Amino acid sequence: MKYGMTGTRKGMTVTQRNVFLHALHQHPKLDHLVHGDCIGADADAHQIARSLGHTVTIRPCTLTDQRAFCAADHEHPARKPLGRNADIVNEAEVMFAFPSGYKEMKRKSGTWATIRYTRKAGKLLYIIYPDGTVVPEGGER
């Protein structure tokens, strides 16, 4: 089952990483990560997925200075960030989000824009905040 993620270029906190790893252990059907190949949280999620033997698909954006250049099983052509983020949500059955803060940002945050798009798409979403608090939204649980 494919799961996608969105997160900050600052990367995940140690607590976010641990909560994400625990969530994947709790849901063994999640075995195929789709991410945007960006530095930070994408690269963190990639490392975790690989450590679990998961298949990885990357959907890079056209901003090459922000790419992590992870080795993946499948790679799609680069797209502009917002289109690429929508593609990740559309391909995934479940989404995980790793914001850097607790307040939703309306501007200049691809993470929060992707969270809003996930909500509109009606997908199951787990927001994992920096302190490890998990807020599940939408979809069928």
Secondary structure as GFF3:
##gff-version 3
##sequence-region A 1 141
A	DSSP	beta_strand	2	7	.	.	.	ID=ss1
A	DSSP	alpha_helix	14	26	.	.	.	ID=ss2
A	DSSP	beta_strand	32	35	.	.	.	ID=ss3
A	DSSP	alpha_helix	41	51	.	.	.	ID=ss4
A	DSSP	beta_strand	55	58	.	.	.	ID=ss5
A	DSSP	three_ten_helix	64	66	.	.	.	ID=ss6
A	DSSP	beta_strand	74	75	.	.	.	ID=ss7
A	DSSP	alpha_helix	81	91	.	.	.	ID=ss8
A	DSSP	beta_strand	94	98	.	.	.	ID=ss9
A	DSSP	alpha_helix	110	121	.	.	.	ID=ss10
A	DSSP	beta_strand	124	128	.	.	.	ID=ss11
A	DSSP	beta_strand	134	137	.	.	.	ID=ss12
###
